[in-house]
Amino acid sequence: MKQLCLILILISLWACSEKNNIFGYVDEMPIIYPDYVDVTIPCNIAPLNFSVQYGGQPVMALFKSENSKLQVKASNGEFHIPAKNWKELLSDAVGKSIEITIARKEKGGWIAYKPFLMHVANDPVDKYMAYRLIEPGYSLWNQMGIYQRDLESFEENAIYENKITNYNCVNCHSFCMQDPDRMIFHMRAKMEGTVFIDRKKVELLDTKTDQTISALVYPFWHPSGRYISFSVNKTTQQIHPTQRTEVYDMASDVVVYDVEKHTILSSPAIFSDKSFETFPTFSPDGQKLYYCSAPAILVPDSIRKLKYSLCSISFNPESGIFGSKVDTLICASIEGKSVSFPRISPDGRFLLCTLSDYGTFPIWHKDADLYMVDLLTGIRYYPEAANSDDTDSYHSWSSNSRWVVFSSRRLDGLYTRPFLVYVKPDGSLAKPFLLPQKNTNYYNLLLKSYNIPEFIKGKARNHSIEIRRKVEQGKIPVHFKLSETDK
């Protein structure tokens, strides 16, 4: 009965423009790219354009929500959904679904495939996403930049491009609570320094001190904006026999930068030659600092024994003093896994991290998967719907705690691409979907990886001219202070 109704709908929509239509129905799903079948999407996302290939035959699609219908004819197998009609479909389907039926034309008429659904969540996603675009080698570069994409359209703009600073490396961008006006990133090699942006204030910092092994590296802001946690790392990378690159630390510590006093703070608990500490992140209430820690070992000789635990220590934002006790949430020696990239949802409920078999930076490890910790119940699990057989690694949360964007190499095993996934209130994840593009062949032609995708709530300003001026004026030095410990 349902099949008959679908055929009648197709006839009513298409018969007026096509003569001698003879309809049939195929009991199989169409093959589309990207795979948007049965995904959950935000109620404010750009059109999910996709393509089908059926030997050059004409192809059409019917989009149907409760009160809206849209017919789209493919061009060379590509469906470009009109933005205005797409918004109407989304608005009508909030909390429900859009049904899509695809049909191809053959000699006898149109043949319809089984319909599929796109579920439209009640929860919107932050309007923008920031990311770096870089060649996947990570050793050599030329043109490089940090960009932002309007997720409600296909508009992309540069936040910073390295052509204004002699094509140096730019990396590790981070925003305070998804605020586009509070940002930091590093410049390496030529004209090196850490760029600090707090609304109209722009500073270029010299963050290497005599007491730290490197300049500041992996960042995460305190929710107050007063502090930024960082790791300092002596990092290297080598060609690997079974994967393209192995990135690891020969030493690392965790510190906290006081943006008002230009001072780096740390504690013996997170600043020790006996351990490698890295990837710090503050809790949303600002009272706790999470990080990854592993016993110091000889690398690369023993790299497969390098496994990081997930730890935390209290932090007093009023005094800038750390606690004396370190808690371990995921113990590597028990789990037999290594933890990277811990990130906590803004509502404080869930911690999402990456688990791999070993190592510091599993961006080329096919065994790297997302792993969820319910901080309220203590339950831990792999969100199987989101993981793949290839690398699933860096991730960040939306401001409303309902969406995660993560990097994955699942498409071709070479380039990282951004996937969005809906997080239900109970912590379960829906089927993720590839960030939509206007041209459905976009990712096949893009020879760069998406690096560090981060949601932001609005459009970030481009401060390139001011940053170049700061380079000419000179860097502001920072100072190191080993903090006292709360008793």
Residue pairs with C-beta under 8 A, 6 or more apart in sequence:
3 25
6 25
6 101
6 112
6 115
7 23
7 25
7 112
9 62
9 64
9 101
10 23
10 62
10 101
10 103
10 110
10 112
11 21
11 23
13 62
13 69
13 71
14 21
14 60
14 71
14 103
14 110
15 21
18 105
18 109
18 110
20 109
21 109
21 110
22 108
22 109
22 110
23 103
23 109
23 110
23 111
23 112
24 108
24 109
24 110
24 111
24 112
25 111
25 112
26 111
26 112
26 113
26 114
27 114
28 113
28 114
29 37
29 113
29 114
29 116
30 52
30 102
30 113
30 114
30 116
31 52
31 53
32 50
32 51
32 52
32 102
33 50
33 51
33 52
33 440
34 48
34 50
34 433
34 434
34 436
34 440
34 443
35 433
35 434
36 48
36 50
36 118
36 433
36 434
37 116
37 117
38 116
38 117
38 118
38 119
38 431
39 118
39 119
39 430
39 431
39 432
39 433
40 118
40 119
40 120
40 121
40 421
40 422
40 430
40 431
40 433
41 48
41 118
41 119
41 120
41 121
41 420
41 422
41 433
42 120
42 121
42 123
42 124
42 125
42 151
42 403
42 420
42 422
43 90
43 91
43 94
43 120
43 121
43 122
43 123
43 124
44 90
44 124
44 125
44 127
44 151
44 152
45 90
45 125
45 151
45 152
45 420
45 436
46 83
46 86
46 150
46 151
46 152
46 153
46 154
46 436
47 80
47 81
47 82
47 83
47 86
47 436
48 81
48 118
48 433
48 436
49 78
49 79
49 80
49 81
49 436
49 437
49 438
49 439
49 440
50 78
50 79
50 440
51 74
51 77
51 78
51 79
51 440
51 441
52 59
52 74
52 77
52 79
52 102
52 104
53 77
54 77
54 104
57 104
57 105
57 106
58 73
58 74
58 104
58 105
59 73
59 74
59 77
59 79
59 102
59 103
59 104
59 105
60 71
60 72
60 73
60 74
60 102
60 103
60 105
60 110
61 71
61 72
61 74
61 79
61 100
61 101
61 102
61 103
62 69
62 70
62 71
62 100
62 101
62 103
63 69
63 70
63 71
63 72
63 81
63 85
63 89
63 98
63 99
63 100
64 70
64 98
64 99
64 100
64 101
65 89
65 92
65 93
65 96
65 97
65 98
65 99
66 92
66 93
66 96
67 92
68 85
68 88
68 89
68 92
68 93
70 81
70 82
70 85
70 86
70 88
70 89
72 79
72 80
72 81
72 82
78 439
78 440
78 441
79 440
80 438
83 153
89 98
90 98
90 120
93 120
94 120
94 121
94 122
95 120
95 121
95 122
96 119
96 120
97 117
97 118
97 119
97 120
98 117
98 118
98 120
99 115
99 116
99 117
100 115
100 116
100 117
100 118
101 112
101 113
101 115
102 112
102 113
103 110
103 111
103 112
103 113
104 110
104 111
104 113
105 111
119 430
121 402
121 422
123 400
123 402
123 403
123 422
124 400
125 151
125 398
125 402
125 403
125 420
125 455
126 151
126 178
126 398
126 399
126 400
126 403
126 455
126 456
126 457
127 150
127 151
127 152
127 456
127 457
127 458
127 459
128 148
128 149
128 150
128 151
128 180
128 455
128 456
128 457
128 458
128 459
128 460
129 148
129 149
129 151
129 405
129 418
129 435
129 453
129 454
129 455
129 456
130 146
130 147
130 148
130 159
130 173
130 175
130 180
130 452
130 453
130 454
130 455
130 456
130 460
131 146
131 147
131 148
131 149
131 418
131 450
131 451
131 452
131 453
131 454
132 144
132 145
132 146
132 147
132 170
132 171
132 173
132 450
132 451
132 452
133 144
133 145
133 147
133 448
133 449
133 450
133 451
134 141
134 144
134 448
134 449
134 451
135 141
135 447
135 448
135 449
136 244
136 414
136 415
136 416
136 448
136 449
137 245
138 237
138 245
138 247
139 237
141 167
141 169
142 167
143 161
143 162
143 163
143 167
144 161
144 162
144 167
144 169
144 170
145 158
145 159
145 160
145 161
145 162
145 170
146 158
146 159
146 160
146 161
146 170
146 173
146 185
147 156
147 157
147 158
147 159
148 156
148 157
148 158
148 159
148 180
148 456
148 459
148 460
149 155
149 156
149 435
150 156
150 459
151 435
154 436
154 437
154 438
157 459
157 462
158 462
158 464
159 173
159 183
159 460
159 462
160 170
160 185
160 195
160 462
160 463
160 464
160 467
161 464
162 168
162 169
162 170
162 187
164 464
164 465
164 467
164 468
165 187
165 190
165 191
165 467
165 468
165 471
166 190
166 191
167 190
168 187
168 188
168 189
168 190
168 191
168 192
169 187
169 188
169 189
170 185
170 186
170 187
170 188
171 185
171 186
171 188
171 451
171 452
172 184
172 185
172 186
172 217
172 218
172 219
172 452
173 183
173 184
173 185
173 452
173 454
174 183
174 184
174 185
174 219
174 220
174 221
174 228
174 454
175 182
175 183
175 221
175 454
175 456
175 460
176 182
176 183
176 221
176 222
176 223
176 225
177 221
177 223
177 225
177 346
177 399
178 346
178 398
178 399
178 454
178 455
178 456
178 457
179 225
179 456
179 457
180 456
180 457
180 458
180 459
180 460
180 461
181 197
181 198
181 199
181 458
181 460
181 461
182 197
182 198
182 199
182 221
182 225
183 195
183 197
183 460
184 194
184 195
184 196
184 197
184 219
184 221
184 228
185 194
185 195
186 192
186 193
186 194
186 195
186 215
186 216
186 217
187 193
187 194
187 195
191 471
192 215
193 204
193 205
193 206
193 207
193 470
193 471
193 475
194 204
194 205
194 206
194 207
194 215
194 216
195 202
195 203
195 204
195 205
195 463
195 467
195 470
196 202
196 203
196 204
196 205
196 259
197 203
197 463
198 225
198 259
202 463
202 466
202 467
202 470
203 470
203 476
204 467
204 470
204 471
204 473
204 474
204 475
204 476
205 262
205 475
205 476
205 477
205 478
206 215
206 475
206 476
206 477
206 478
207 215
207 216
207 230
207 257
207 264
207 478
208 214
208 215
209 264
209 478
209 479
209 480
210 480
211 480
211 482
212 232
212 253
212 255
212 264
212 480
213 232
213 233
213 234
213 251
213 252
213 253
214 232
214 233
214 234
214 235
215 232
216 230
216 231
216 232
216 255
216 257
216 264
217 230
217 231
217 232
217 233
217 235
218 230
218 231
218 233
218 278
218 279
218 280
219 228
219 229
219 230
220 228
220 229
220 230
220 280
220 281
220 282
221 227
221 228
221 229
221 282
222 228
222 229
222 256
222 282
222 286
222 317
223 282
223 284
223 285
223 286
224 286
224 317
225 259
226 258
226 259
226 260
226 317
227 256
227 257
227 258
227 259
227 265
227 282
227 317
227 320
228 256
228 257
228 259
229 254
229 255
229 256
229 257
229 280
229 281
229 282
229 289
229 291
230 254
230 255
230 256
230 257
230 264
230 280
231 252
231 253
231 254
231 255
231 277
231 278
231 279
231 280
231 291
232 252
232 253
232 254
232 255
233 249
233 251
233 252
233 278
234 249
234 250
234 251
234 252
235 247
235 248
235 249
235 250
235 252
235 360
235 361
236 247
236 248
236 249
236 250
237 245
237 246
237 247
237 248
238 245
238 246
238 300
239 245
239 246
240 246
240 364
243 364
243 365
243 366
244 364
245 363
245 364
246 300
246 303
246 359
246 364
247 359
247 360
247 361
247 363
247 364
248 299
248 300
248 303
248 306
248 359
248 360
248 361
249 276
249 278
249 299
249 360
249 361
250 299
251 273
251 276
251 296
252 276
252 277
252 278
252 360
253 266
253 270
253 271
253 272
253 277
254 266
254 270
254 271
254 277
254 278
254 280
254 289
254 291
255 264
255 265
255 266
255 270
255 271
255 480
256 264
256 265
256 266
256 280
256 289
256 315
256 320
257 263
257 264
257 265
257 478
258 264
258 265
258 320
262 476
262 477
262 478
262 479
263 478
263 479
263 480
263 481
264 478
264 479
264 480
264 481
265 320
265 322
265 481
265 482
265 483
266 322
266 480
266 481
266 482
266 483
267 313
267 322
267 482
267 483
267 485
268 482
268 485
269 313
269 322
269 323
269 324
269 326
269 485
270 277
270 280
270 289
270 291
270 293
270 313
270 322
270 326
271 277
271 482
273 296
274 295
274 296
275 293
275 294
275 295
275 296
276 293
276 294
276 295
276 296
276 306
276 308
276 360
277 291
277 292
277 293
278 291
278 292
278 293
278 308
278 360
279 291
279 292
279 340
279 341
279 342
280 289
280 290
280 291
281 289
281 290
281 291
281 342
281 343
281 344
282 288
282 289
282 290
282 315
283 289
283 290
283 312
283 344
283 348
284 344
284 345
284 346
284 347
284 348
285 348
286 315
286 317
287 314
287 315
287 316
287 317
288 312
288 313
288 314
288 315
289 312
289 313
289 314
289 315
289 322
290 310
290 311
290 312
290 329
290 342
290 344
290 351
291 311
291 312
291 313
291 342
292 308
292 309
292 310
292 311
292 339
292 340
292 342
293 308
293 309
293 311
293 326
294 306
294 307
294 308
294 309
294 332
294 338
294 360
297 305
297 306
299 306
303 358
303 359
304 357
304 358
305 358
306 338
306 358
306 359
306 360
307 332
307 333
307 336
307 337
307 338
307 358
308 332
308 338
308 339
308 340
308 360
309 328
309 329
309 330
309 331
309 332
309 333
309 339
310 328
310 329
310 330
310 339
310 342
310 351
310 353
310 373
311 326
311 327
311 328
311 329
312 326
312 327
312 329
313 322
313 323
313 325
313 326
313 327
314 322
314 323
314 325
314 486
315 321
315 322
315 323
316 322
316 323
316 486
320 483
321 483
321 484
321 485
321 486
322 483
322 485
322 486
323 485
323 486
324 485
324 486
324 487
329 351
329 373
330 337
330 339
330 353
330 373
330 380
332 338
332 339
335 355
336 357
337 355
337 356
337 357
338 355
338 356
338 357
338 358
338 359
338 360
338 362
339 353
339 354
339 355
339 371
340 353
340 354
340 355
340 356
340 360
340 361
340 362
340 368
340 393
341 353
341 354
341 393
341 394
341 395
342 351
342 352
342 353
343 351
343 352
343 353
343 395
343 396
343 397
344 350
344 351
344 352
344 375
344 397
345 351
345 352
345 397
345 401
345 423
346 397
346 398
346 399
346 400
346 401
347 401
348 375
349 374
349 375
349 376
349 401
349 427
350 372
350 373
350 374
350 375
350 401
350 423
350 427
351 372
351 373
351 375
352 370
352 371
352 372
352 373
352 395
352 397
352 404
353 370
353 371
353 373
354 362
354 368
354 369
354 370
354 371
354 392
354 393
354 394
354 395
355 368
355 369
355 370
355 371
355 382
356 362
356 365
356 367
356 368
356 369
357 365
357 367
359 365
362 368
362 391
362 393
363 391
363 393
363 394
363 407
363 416
364 391
365 391
366 389
366 390
366 391
366 413
368 391
368 392
368 393
369 382
369 387
369 392
370 382
370 383
370 386
370 387
370 392
370 395
370 406
371 380
371 381
371 382
371 383
372 380
372 381
372 382
372 383
372 427
372 429
373 379
373 380
374 380
374 427
379 427
383 421
383 428
383 429
385 421
385 428
385 429
385 430
385 431
385 432
386 392
386 404
386 406
386 419
386 421
386 429
386 431
386 432
388 408
388 410
389 410
390 408
390 409
390 410
390 413
391 407
391 408
391 409
391 410
391 416
392 406
392 407
392 408
392 410
393 406
393 407
393 408
393 416
394 406
394 407
394 416
394 451
394 452
394 453
395 404
395 405
395 406
395 407
395 453
396 404
396 405
396 406
396 452
396 453
396 454
396 455
397 403
397 404
397 455
398 404
398 405
398 455
399 455
399 457
401 423
402 422
402 423
403 420
403 421
403 422
403 423
403 455
404 420
404 421
404 423
404 429
405 418
405 419
405 420
405 421
405 435
405 453
405 454
405 455
406 418
406 419
406 421
406 432
406 453
407 416
407 417
407 418
407 419
407 449
407 450
407 451
407 452
407 453
408 416
408 417
408 419
408 432
409 415
409 416
409 417
410 417
410 419
411 417
411 434
411 443
415 443
415 446
415 447
415 448
415 449
415 450
416 449
416 450
416 451
417 434
417 435
417 443
417 449
417 450
418 434
418 435
418 450
418 453
419 432
419 433
419 434
419 435
420 432
420 433
420 435
421 429
421 430
421 431
421 432
421 433
422 429
422 430
423 429
424 430
434 443
437 443
439 445
